[in-house]
């Protein structure tokens, strides 16, 4: 399957301009956007760049926003193929491909920081799921095409590119869920092998 391509030259330009763009966006958005309304889970804008692994960050923010870790994993797979430095031709940045204005609204000062990026993407997904009554397909469509476009469209059939995106995310989601279940089964077998249950003596007599 083909993965998105990011031009190295564009990545360098984006990294140089990103702080300025985000700062401008913050200035524009802040007067009209309530921080708590958009992201009630954020507590500190001065948190240093995390050294945690991507799977650990996924688990942390999935729990924080009551999401299935496999869902965040699937979105990241489709959006950036787990590349924290990814920059799309439209300017979307990082693991969950946040647009600069979205990053600013979610108080992300460094969209290339995996921790900040995943936190914001998880917060956005949570908000979209709540907005569309828990309908995962519509929430994913809105993550891809924008909340307004999905609200105005009659189903994702009128947005073929978005429909394809939703199908890809759901396919990866189901794959990651199955992998997690299989891992849990194997972990249980290993645990039982390393801690065998002894038969009570009275059953042997």
N, C-alpha and C positions, 0 to 999 in steps of 0.2 A: 504494500500500500504506500502511496506517495505521501511524504510528509512536507509541511510548509518549508519554504526556503527563505533564509534571511541573509541578505547581502552583508558581508563583514564591514564594508565601508559605511553602509547605512547604520549599522549597530554602533560604530564609533561616533558618528554624527549625533545619533539619538542620545547616547550617553552624555555627550558634551552639552546638548541643548535641553535635556530632560529637566534638570533642576530649575532652569529659567522658565520653561513652559509650565511646570507644576506650580511654581511660585505665582506666575501670572494667573493661572486658573484658580488658585486659592483666593487670590484677591478678588476675582470676579464672582466666584461662587459663594464665598463665606457670608456676605450680607444676606443672601436669600436662602441659605441651606442650614438647617438645624443639624448640628453634629450628632446629637443623640437620636434624632429621628432617623438618620441614615445609618449610623453605626453605633448602637448602644454598647457594643462590646469593647470599644476602644478606650484605653485608660491613659496612655502616655505616648505623646508624639516623639519623645526624645529617646525611645528605646534603641539601644545599639543594634547593629546588624547581627542577626542570630547566626551561630555556628552550628545549629541543629541541622540534622539531615532533612531532606525534603519529605520522606515518609513520616518522620516524627512531627514536622510542622503540619502536614496534612491531618494527622491524627489529632493534634492539639486544636486546630481551628475548626475541624469538623465537629469535635465535641463542644467547642465554644458556641457554635451556631446551630447545634442540633441537626447536623447533616451526616449522611453516610460517608465515611472516608473514601469508599469506592467511587462515590459520585464526584468528589473533588479530584480524585485521581484520574477519572475519565475525562473531565473537563480539561485538566492540565495536559493530558495525553494528546487530545485533539487540538488544543489551542497552541501549544508550544513544544510538544514532544519532550517535556521535562527540561527544556533549555531556559535557564533563568535570564540569559542574555538575549532572548529572542525579541526581535522588533519587526513588526509586519510593515508592508508597504503603506498601510494606512496610519501607521504610527502607534499601533497597540504594542504594549511593552510587557515583557517578563513572562513568568510562568502561566499566569491566567490572562495574559494579553489585555491589560487594562489600558483604555484610552486615557490620555493626559487629563481630560476634564473629569472623567470618572475617578481617576486616581486622586485628583485634587478634592473632589467631593467626599471621598472616603479617607481623606487626610493621610495619603501616602506621599511621603517626601522623597522616597527612593523606590520607584517601581521595580528596579532591578534587584532589590533585596527580597529574597524568597519569603521571609517571614512576613514582611509588610504586604507583599503582593498576594500571598495566599490568604492572609487575614482579610484583605479588602475584597478579594474575589469571593470568599466564603460569605462575607457579610452581604454582598450584592446578591448572591444566589439565595440566601435566606430571605432577603427582602422580596425578591421576585417570586419565590415559592409562596410566601404569605400573600403577595399581591394577586396571584392567580389561583388562590384557593388550594394550594398543594399540587396543582397540575404540573408535573415535572416537565412534560413536553413543552408546554407554554412558557414555563420559567426558563428553560434552556433556549427556546426560540428568542425570548426577550434578552437573554444574556448575549446572544449573537447579533440580533438585528436591532435591538432597542425596544424598550417597553412600549413606547408610543406606536411604533410600526406594528407590533404584534397585537396591540389592543385594537388598532384600526383594521387589521386584516381579518378576513373570515377564514380562520384556520391557517396552518402553515403551508397549505397547498398553494396559496398565492405568493409564497416566498420560497421558491424552489431551492435556492442556495441554503436558506435557513433550515428547510426541511431535511436536506442532506446532512447538515451539521448536527441536527438533533438526532438523526438516525445513527450517525457515527458515534456520538457521545453515548447514546443508550447501548449501542453494541459493545463499546469498551466497558461501560458500567456493568453490564451483565457478565462480561468476561472477568472483571476484577472481583465482583461478588462471588463468582464461582471459584476463583483462585483463593479468596479469603476463606471460603467454606472448606475447601480441600486442605488448606494449610492448617485450619483448626482441627480437622479430623486427624491429620498426621501428627500434630502436636499432642493430641489426646492419646494416640497410640504409643508415641515415644514415652509420654509420661507414665502410661500404664506399664510399659516394658521396664522402665527404670525403677518403678515403685510397684512391684507385683503384689496383688492382694493375696494374703496367706489364707489358707483354708482353716477354719476353726478346728481345734483338736477333736472335739466331740463328734464332728462329721467324719473323721478318719477312723474312729473306733467302732 
